[in-house]
């Protein structure tokens, strides 16, 4: 309420979170503050997970570099990745689409063909949405996933001594955005949500906390640590071929899973071909403080209200 | 796939509906084609209803005429009204917001204050969302509602001889948009979703079909009739003071409920002060054919892909 023009996403989110706290006994078991909201249907064996992600022309993509299928795939992947981060299985999606003057029927057909096929590949049905038009193209993809009651992986379960892991190799998406070519560009264009890995983390490794790397390792690890009321000490993250340390530490749109397990948990070196690398440990320090080789790490991930 | 530049919403929706048909046994009991999608959680006593509505600057509102609170209230009302049309009770909402350069922190605060308070007044918690930015302001509001298993009011249950009713008085929103003043403008600005009425229709009147009047009586009645495989014969609809017959028949953004009941159902003249008026009868004629005083009525409601 201070009238400043610049405010960051965390300030807005924290304010909303306090305002919109679900009342005691609400079927909304978790509201704002995790990868997904959790809803507990009356009498059901499942909890339902809900996430929604906007994909906006000029902000998330350029029509010169992204085909209709690229836009659909990535818009969907972002939300599916949030379901993966909580160990859920996708069930259905809703898509709201704001068409621009330049979006031809052919473009829209390709967009929806890819979206329906992509959702189906993740086990989700396109169950509804809204069609509108405006000055720019935008779409909002809401995904519902299911998880056995009370079993969703949360951000807040990491404790001192828990080991921090990340899947895959980081920095490729940022490198691709910079270079616009090669495998890094493909990586930027076509992220692969880690749905099967999320289920594995929940069922087999009993991960204590998880989040997907959507805005950068440093920012997403900070979020996990803030929710867990702890800090983290990390070393080198696994790097995508050609990516700088800076890109691996702070680059967004990776959609790998960052998770913690109790000390001594036998984490395999890879799951279905995706490396799982230990990068550090949860420590007792001020909540959200990240140390990299012992030195406080500045958090530089992407913020829509700071970086514009 | 024909490459024409103009295509209407119904063509797009019908194509998607065929592509995205939920497989047999899917927990998605109803997908594209009604006011909400219906999801049946494993073992639950409730079905869950899902709807999503985009609200776009320049298309749904102008920042010169709409304050932050107006935008929030109307964006929310549109989705809540879809829950009402199926006889549901709102549970939670998700809000994706694309901020424009002109949206100050103060504007955003007012938007969210109104949205959280409005959702709460309908019994819904703001459970999550997404924050982004772009060239224009847009928001997408997803609402989840609950209804006892198998009891959702659908569009497709109207049969020959069923009586057609509408709540309230029509044409006020269109009149308000035209005149920009008085009670009609207030009506345009602050529609009132008929949640309690929807529950009454489902529980007490056992309505056979229902839809909310969001795009105009003629278009929404056509939708109800198409789903029901029948036609309709109507007379004069109840008119908002000062509204023309044209506005009452075709004006959108009313958010009144249009519903059918079995012949002889004792429908009260009003519910909680809202008039319930019989406007016609379901007849055996080609699906979707609407007759007004015996003459085929052209369908003129708003279509985002025809009217731009």
Boltz contact constraints between the chains, C-beta under 6 A:
constraints:
  - contact:
      token1: [A, 1]
      token2: [B, 109]
      max_distance: 6.0
  - contact:
      token1: [A, 3]
      token2: [B, 106]
      max_distance: 6.0
  - contact:
      token1: [A, 4]
      token2: [B, 105]
      max_distance: 6.0
  - contact:
      token1: [A, 7]
      token2: [B, 105]
      max_distance: 6.0
  - contact:
      token1: [A, 9]
      token2: [B, 131]
      max_distance: 6.0
  - contact:
      token1: [A, 16]
      token2: [B, 112]
      max_distance: 6.0
  - contact:
      token1: [A, 19]
      token2: [B, 116]
      max_distance: 6.0
  - contact:
      token1: [A, 20]
      token2: [B, 116]
      max_distance: 6.0
  - contact:
      token1: [A, 20]
      token2: [B, 126]
      max_distance: 6.0
  - contact:
      token1: [A, 22]
      token2: [B, 125]
      max_distance: 6.0
  - contact:
      token1: [A, 28]
      token2: [B, 92]
      max_distance: 6.0
  - contact:
      token1: [A, 28]
      token2: [B, 125]
      max_distance: 6.0
  - contact:
      token1: [A, 28]
      token2: [B, 127]
      max_distance: 6.0
  - contact:
      token1: [A, 31]
      token2: [B, 127]
      max_distance: 6.0
  - contact:
      token1: [A, 32]
      token2: [B, 128]
      max_distance: 6.0
  - contact:
      token1: [A, 37]
      token2: [B, 127]
      max_distance: 6.0
  - contact:
      token1: [A, 37]
      token2: [B, 128]
      max_distance: 6.0
  - contact:
      token1: [A, 41]
      token2: [B, 41]
      max_distance: 6.0
  - contact:
      token1: [A, 41]
      token2: [B, 44]
      max_distance: 6.0
  - contact:
      token1: [A, 41]
      token2: [B, 46]
      max_distance: 6.0
  - contact:
      token1: [A, 42]
      token2: [B, 44]
      max_distance: 6.0
  - contact:
      token1: [A, 42]
      token2: [B, 45]
      max_distance: 6.0
  - contact:
      token1: [A, 42]
      token2: [B, 46]
      max_distance: 6.0
  - contact:
      token1: [A, 43]
      token2: [B, 43]
      max_distance: 6.0
  - contact:
      token1: [A, 43]
      token2: [B, 44]
      max_distance: 6.0
  - contact:
      token1: [A, 43]
      token2: [B, 45]
      max_distance: 6.0
  - contact:
      token1: [A, 44]
      token2: [B, 41]
      max_distance: 6.0
  - contact:
      token1: [A, 44]
      token2: [B, 42]
      max_distance: 6.0
  - contact:
      token1: [A, 44]
      token2: [B, 43]
      max_distance: 6.0
  - contact:
      token1: [A, 44]
      token2: [B, 44]
      max_distance: 6.0
  - contact:
      token1: [A, 45]
      token2: [B, 42]
      max_distance: 6.0
  - contact:
      token1: [A, 45]
      token2: [B, 43]
      max_distance: 6.0
  - contact:
      token1: [A, 46]
      token2: [B, 41]
      max_distance: 6.0
  - contact:
      token1: [A, 46]
      token2: [B, 42]
      max_distance: 6.0
  - contact:
      token1: [A, 52]
      token2: [B, 94]
      max_distance: 6.0
  - contact:
      token1: [A, 52]
      token2: [B, 96]
      max_distance: 6.0
  - contact:
      token1: [A, 52]
      token2: [B, 130]
      max_distance: 6.0
  - contact:
      token1: [A, 53]
      token2: [B, 130]
      max_distance: 6.0
  - contact:
      token1: [A, 54]
      token2: [B, 96]
      max_distance: 6.0
  - contact:
      token1: [A, 54]
      token2: [B, 98]
      max_distance: 6.0
  - contact:
      token1: [A, 54]
      token2: [B, 130]
      max_distance: 6.0
  - contact:
      token1: [A, 54]
      token2: [B, 132]
      max_distance: 6.0
  - contact:
      token1: [A, 56]
      token2: [B, 98]
      max_distance: 6.0
  - contact:
      token1: [A, 56]
      token2: [B, 132]
      max_distance: 6.0
  - contact:
      token1: [A, 56]
      token2: [B, 134]
      max_distance: 6.0
  - contact:
      token1: [A, 58]
      token2: [B, 134]
      max_distance: 6.0
  - contact:
      token1: [A, 58]
      token2: [B, 135]
      max_distance: 6.0
  - contact:
      token1: [A, 59]
      token2: [B, 134]
      max_distance: 6.0
  - contact:
      token1: [A, 92]
      token2: [B, 28]
      max_distance: 6.0
  - contact:
      token1: [A, 94]
      token2: [B, 52]
      max_distance: 6.0
  - contact:
      token1: [A, 96]
      token2: [B, 52]
      max_distance: 6.0
  - contact:
      token1: [A, 96]
      token2: [B, 54]
      max_distance: 6.0
  - contact:
      token1: [A, 96]
      token2: [B, 140]
      max_distance: 6.0
  - contact:
      token1: [A, 98]
      token2: [B, 54]
      max_distance: 6.0
  - contact:
      token1: [A, 98]
      token2: [B, 56]
      max_distance: 6.0
  - contact:
      token1: [A, 98]
      token2: [B, 138]
      max_distance: 6.0
  - contact:
      token1: [A, 104]
      token2: [B, 5]
      max_distance: 6.0
  - contact:
      token1: [A, 105]
      token2: [B, 4]
      max_distance: 6.0
  - contact:
      token1: [A, 105]
      token2: [B, 7]
      max_distance: 6.0
  - contact:
      token1: [A, 106]
      token2: [B, 3]
      max_distance: 6.0
  - contact:
      token1: [A, 109]
      token2: [B, 1]
      max_distance: 6.0
  - contact:
      token1: [A, 112]
      token2: [B, 16]
      max_distance: 6.0
  - contact:
      token1: [A, 116]
      token2: [B, 19]
      max_distance: 6.0
  - contact:
      token1: [A, 116]
      token2: [B, 20]
      max_distance: 6.0
  - contact:
      token1: [A, 125]
      token2: [B, 22]
      max_distance: 6.0
  - contact:
      token1: [A, 125]
      token2: [B, 28]
      max_distance: 6.0
  - contact:
      token1: [A, 126]
      token2: [B, 20]
      max_distance: 6.0
  - contact:
      token1: [A, 127]
      token2: [B, 28]
      max_distance: 6.0
  - contact:
      token1: [A, 127]
      token2: [B, 31]
      max_distance: 6.0
  - contact:
      token1: [A, 127]
      token2: [B, 37]
      max_distance: 6.0
  - contact:
      token1: [A, 128]
      token2: [B, 32]
      max_distance: 6.0
  - contact:
      token1: [A, 128]
      token2: [B, 37]
      max_distance: 6.0
  - contact:
      token1: [A, 130]
      token2: [B, 52]
      max_distance: 6.0
  - contact:
      token1: [A, 130]
      token2: [B, 53]
      max_distance: 6.0
  - contact:
      token1: [A, 130]
      token2: [B, 54]
      max_distance: 6.0
  - contact:
      token1: [A, 131]
      token2: [B, 9]
      max_distance: 6.0
  - contact:
      token1: [A, 131]
      token2: [B, 304]
      max_distance: 6.0
  - contact:
      token1: [A, 132]
      token2: [B, 54]
      max_distance: 6.0
  - contact:
      token1: [A, 132]
      token2: [B, 56]
      max_distance: 6.0
  - contact:
      token1: [A, 132]
      token2: [B, 304]
      max_distance: 6.0
  - contact:
      token1: [A, 133]
      token2: [B, 304]
      max_distance: 6.0
  - contact:
      token1: [A, 133]
      token2: [B, 308]
      max_distance: 6.0
  - contact:
      token1: [A, 134]
      token2: [B, 56]
      max_distance: 6.0
  - contact:
      token1: [A, 134]
      token2: [B, 58]
      max_distance: 6.0
  - contact:
      token1: [A, 134]
      token2: [B, 59]
      max_distance: 6.0
  - contact:
      token1: [A, 135]
      token2: [B, 58]
      max_distance: 6.0
  - contact:
      token1: [A, 135]
      token2: [B, 136]
      max_distance: 6.0
  - contact:
      token1: [A, 136]
      token2: [B, 135]
      max_distance: 6.0
  - contact:
      token1: [A, 138]
      token2: [B, 138]
      max_distance: 6.0
  - contact:
      token1: [A, 140]
      token2: [B, 96]
      max_distance: 6.0
  - contact:
      token1: [A, 140]
      token2: [B, 140]
      max_distance: 6.0
  - contact:
      token1: [A, 142]
      token2: [B, 142]
      max_distance: 6.0
  - contact:
      token1: [A, 304]
      token2: [B, 131]
      max_distance: 6.0
  - contact:
      token1: [A, 304]
      token2: [B, 132]
      max_distance: 6.0
  - contact:
      token1: [A, 304]
      token2: [B, 133]
      max_distance: 6.0
  - contact:
      token1: [A, 308]
      token2: [B, 133]
      max_distance: 6.0
